[in-house]
Amino acid sequence: MTAGHTCDEAELNGEAGVEFSALSSVLAQVDLATVFPGTVVSDTDFLVKLRAGIEASQGQYSARNVFTSSRVFAQLAGVCIVVFVLVMRFGIGPAVIDADPTLSGYVEPELFTDIVGYGLTDTELEELADANITADSIAIALGMANIHLVVDLTESDEATDYEILELDDVAIAAVMSELESTEFF
Amino acid sequence: MDEQLMRGEETDSELIRRFQAGEQQAFNLLALRHRRAVFVTIVGLTGDADEAEDLTQETFIKAFEALGAFRGESGFYTWLYRIAVNLSLNRLRKRKVRSFFGLEGAAAALPADQTADAPLELGELSARLRAAIQKLPVKQRTVFILRHFQELPHAEIAEIMDRDVGTIKANYFQAVRKLRLWLAPYVKGDE
């Protein structure tokens, strides 16, 4: 397997085609095996380890079945308790969950949309992303609004690629209000 | 090992049928046939050969467990890559939780003093290309590896990643643009 795949990059657009053409001349010099050195495990060892892994997994699967029911009940009970506490404390819905307290530092715009993108318009997202807001700032603003979100650490490349949780309009308005009242805009 | 199995004359579909008929040895050939491509994909995503070994094994364990119910609605390797990519992304996610900016370490591996003045040895070029690929955002990295190194069509990558084809093309475009930027000294030399 070698690098240097020539493909229908022109279908992306003209600029990309030119860029790929130039880049491919570099990539074509490099064998895939040197870019990502291959496994050193022999086929025989690989199959032996795989068989052992499968057998171990099947053993765990049997054990898992015994506990599945009780685990599901425990999880459901836990979720109910969390929702109850949140509703009683903040008066808002189950999408409001604790933020990651360890989160700090600059957030890439695309990741930022994952964090506060819930229910916001694309324009609002772009404004927020352009502001280079730090995660700490977000956490503070959200905390001031008594809003705590699950931080989705899934890396996202598209502004529209954020998970939409169902924050109600009051909660969204509270978040926006807090953000707008700070220096972030 | 069964020599007939190892001749590689049978298609993936035939081997899957044999496996589903109870011949578990047929899985061995499927695993051997695809293990290197799966490994390369995973190591490209994770940047860690040891981790890739583990995840490759985990990929095939999951495939073994689920192959009985495989209906062939997508190609076997598409299905297999989907398992591998999902496992890799999960691992990267866990890594990121442990160290929020963990990927910056990989980015820092790209030599800062790169210049176009001196021709690079292939080994050095490989290292810089590897570092540049690792520096890509994970989705762009995934698309680039599947597209460029595994030569999968956009439609199959979209199926593997559960995305629209347009999104895949956009990711690929961004990946190529960034790689060109980061590898500019070497690209310029060829223009």
Interface residues (C-beta under 8 A of the other chain):
Chain A: M1 A3 H5 C7 E9 E11 L12 N13 A16 E19 F20 A22 L23 S25 V26 L27 Q29 V30 D31 L32 T34 V35 F36 P37 G38 T39 V41 D43 F46 L47 K49 L50 G53 I54 S57 Q58 Y61 D100 T102 L103 S104 G105 E110 L153 T154 E155 S156 D157 E158 D161
Chain B: M1 N28 A31 L32 R35 R36 A37 F39 V40 V43 G44 A49 A52 E53 T56 Q57 E58 F60 I61 F64 E65 L92 R93 K96 V97 F100 F101 L122 G123 L125 S126 L129 R130 I133 P137 V138 K139 Q140 R147 H148 F149 E151 T167 K169 A170 N171 Y172 F173 Q174 V176 R177 L179 R180 L183 Y186 V187 D190 E191
